[in-house]
């Protein structure tokens, strides 16, 4: 079949054209003990990357050829490049953050809860706002009331993240360029806003106590809301799998010595 340029254009037209690499920002919430506000770093992050995801496998072999099965995921490091300001406040911030990880007074690593970032997000935006079809735009007043600014298309949130490396910064009398600060982070895992929403929808879905367990998908029942002992905050409602039973459970009598 010959290539059809109209079909190609229609395909991307249905999906809001193309995603641009320059339409992003980074939101960092620094550890509380750092005592510094990292919100304004979103104006200075020049380059970064959306993280990758690697599924490690093991070979399961019962007979004949081996069948790979998933075992556990691994995640690479995250690198952010910041444009430096005249007062070097971003350099001082990350110097202090790394000193929070391993203080120079003792070179003994701190507890993870002290230096982990509460939040680090990368947001991908659309090129333009999502306008309704032309048939719905009946007059100029309707057009004027539409917000056509870029919309958030994709969000990545990193968990248990902290900086591990600050790259060297070259100094040169023959060059009058702008400094770039390159910082590498380690983290446990990441997730997207879409996955988070799907998980929250699943948590909020009422359970069916009459539904029988089937394979690895037992029915879920609500448990009481717990409190995170590290942060002192109420966590999401936890649901535990409980398989329905076909036989009565006899009462348990506990005898104590008199």
C-alpha positions, -999 to +999 in steps of 0.1 A: +000+000+000+014+034-010+021+060+017-007+084+021+003+118+035-033+127+044-037+095+065-004+104+082-015+139+090-049+127+101-034+102+125-013+128+143-042+153+141-063+129+162-035+128+188-029+165+191+000+167+167+035+161+181+050+161+216+079+186+219+110+180+239+111+216+251+076+216+267+085+205+302+093+216+337+107+200+368+092+205+403+114+197+433+105+198+469+136+197+490+139+179+524+124+199+553+157+198+573+175+214+544+157+247+552+157+259+516+129+263+491+137+246+458+105+256+440+122+282+417+144+255+402+117+249+377+128+281+359+164+268+356+162+232+347+174+232+311+177+195+303+166+162+318+150+130+306+119+110+311+130+079+330+133+044+316+120+011+329+139-022+327+123-055+335+149-081+346+141-117+336+151-152+346+150-182+324+124-208+335+132-241+319+111-272+326+117-289+293+130-278+259+138-241+253+140-217+282+110-194+288+119-160+302+098-147+330+098-113+347+116-111+380+121-075+392+124-040+377+154-017+378+156+021+372+185+042+360+198+074+375+181+107+368+202+136+356+191+173+357+210+202+342+204+237+356+213+271+343+232+289+370+221+323+383+245+351+393+244+344+430+249+306+426+220+299+449+213+266+431+249+254+436+248+263+473+215+245+476+228+212+462+261+215+481+241+218+513+218+189+503+248+166+497+262+177+530+229+166+545+234+131+530+269+127+543+279+156+567+315+167+564+319+169+601+319+131+605+314+116+570+288+093+585+257+089+563+225+103+577+193+084+580+174+082+547+143+100+561+165+131+567+178+136+531+151+121+509+131+146+488+094+146+496+086+151+459+103+154+425+081+156+394+087+160+357+058+174+337+053+172+300+031+198+284+013+199+251+023+223+223-010+242+224-042+240+244-068+214+234-094+234+214-128+219+207-138+211+171-146+240+149-183+230+148-185+238+185-170+273+181-201+292+170-191+327+178-161+349+188-173+350+224-170+313+227-135+314+213-124+342+236-136+322+267-115+291+258-081+286+276-058+276+248-026+275+270-005+243+269-020+215+290-003+189+312-001+157+292+022+135+312+036+135+347+063+114+363+068+113+400+099+099+417+099+083+451+127+082+477+150+104+456+181+122+466+212+137+448+244+116+446+266+135+422+274+171+413+294+172+381+326+194+379+320+230+366+347+242+343+363+277+347+380+293+317+392+329+310+389+323+273+352+315+276+324+339+288+296+313+287+269+306+313+275+280+340+255+247+339+251+227+370+246+189+364+232+169+393+226+132+393+199+116+415+192+081+427+157+069+435+137+037+442+110+039+416+088+062+396+052+062+385+030+083+362+000+104+370-022+080+349-010+049+369-016+067+402-051+077+391-059+041+381-046+028+415-067+053+434-098+044+413-092+008+422-088+016+459-121+036+459-140+009+441-164-009+465-156-045+471-180-074+466-180-096+497-199-123+478-173-127+451-152-158+454-115-158+451-101-168+417-064-175+411-043-145+420-073-121+420-090-126+454-117-101+464-106-071+484-120-059+516-115-026+533-093-022+563-090+007+586-069+037+576-034+035+589-009+061+599+026+062+584+050+059+614+078+078+597+058+108+586+029+108+610+004+112+582-026+091+573-019+068+544-044+056+518-069+030+528-053-004+526-071-034+511-060-069+519-070-100+499-093-123+518-104-155+501-140-165+507-144-197+526-169-225+519-168-240+554-176-225+588-148-214+611-152-229+646-148-205+675-115-205+693-117-208+731-087-196+749-083-211+784-063-194+810-048-209+842-065-199+874 
